[in-house]
Amino acid sequence: MPQLNMVQAINLALKEEMMRDPDVVILGEDVGKNGGVFRVTEGLWEQFGSERVIDTPLAESGILGISIGMAAYGLKPVAEIQFVGFTYPALDQIFSHASRIRSRSRGRYTCPLVIRTPYGGGIKAPELHEESPEALFCHMPGIKVVVPSTPYYAKGLLISSIRDPDPVLFLEATRLYRLIKEEVPEGDYTFPLGKARIVREGKNITLVAWGSMLHKVLQAVEGYDDVEVIDLMTLHPFDEETLFKSARKTGRVIIVHEAPKTCGFGAELSATLAEEAMLYLKAPILRVTGYDVVMPLPKLEDFYLPTVERIRKAMEDIIKY
């Protein structure tokens, strides 16, 4: 079984789905001859041709507007936006159209669109290249939001996203693209959207994370006993059952994400836990997050992102409470 990084695993998922289903098409800036800004689509233009791997102008609103039309009429477009910060010019297309087609048509039409885009910090890039606005998209009814944390799960989740009848925002942590390798099987396998996974079982604290922050959490819990770690994988809709079950077991929950704290997705998780699992909690729910500022330029980036030390401090505080 090949050892692949996340770039290679996503590329394999795209290739296999394009071979399986002729309705799957790829479009975006430089996705063809150049293979994408991170080379995720490398080799697909040569294999499937320019009618299925389509280079577009630098116009995110146009890319997604065209993709929505394709999806409404039966194709399964996978649109690449080079960085999630570049989706902002296309929010009208996503919010006003992609998310509403099923509702607007009373179920006559769906929008099987996948928007692939890198997100998050850790690569010392300039402004708008390291955003973490996942909560913004989770607030849009009709949009699913998926964030893989490893190559193996990236492939299975992307295949599920392509086959889903509704629009999916597929966020790929830029820092993880080539950071780790693991065994990724060739051939068909999927993971259901809306399901989390327990990466490590424990009885004292539940730590919840997604994307690159999962790996920061796993570093932080080394040497600690009975700490449970949940990889959320799908943010919208998120797996309430797994979260509630873990919170009832441990009585203590820490949520870690790199987006700003105010109105970050951790706030939604925290509020839901407070509504549904309050009587099981032994301490307040804690959040370890980015700060309420624009992602700083490289010299301050490591200070902005959650660190092992900040996560361990939260673990110590929640046990002492």
Sequence and secondary structure as in RCSB ss.txt:
>XXXX:A:sequence
MPQLNMVQAINLALKEEMMRDPDVVILGEDVGKNGGVFRVTEGLWEQFGSERVIDTPLAESGILGISIGMAAYGL
KPVAEIQFVGFTYPALDQIFSHASRIRSRSRGRYTCPLVIRTPYGGGIKAPELHEESPEALFCHMPGIKVVVPST
PYYAKGLLISSIRDPDPVLFLEATRLYRLIKEEVPEGDYTFPLGKARIVREGKNITLVAWGSMLHKVLQAVEGYD
DVEVIDLMTLHPFDEETLFKSARKTGRVIIVHEAPKTCGFGAELSATLAEEAMLYLKAPILRVTGYDVVMPLPKL
EDFYLPTVERIRKAMEDIIKY
>XXXX:A:secstr
  EE HHHHHHHHHHHHHHH TTEEEEETT STT  TTSTTTTHHHHH TTTEEE  S HHHHHHHHHHHHHTT 
EEEEE SSGGGGGGGHHHHHHTGGGHHHHTTTS     EEEEEE SSS   TTSS   HHHHHTSTT EEE   S
HHHHHHHHHHHHHSSS EEEEEEGGGTTT  EE  SS     TT  EEEE  SSEEEEE THHHHHHHHHTTT S
SEEEEE  EEET  HHHHHHHHHHHS EEEEEEEESTT HHHHHHHHHHHHHGGG SS  EEEEE SS    HHH
HHHHS  HHHHHHHHHHHHH 
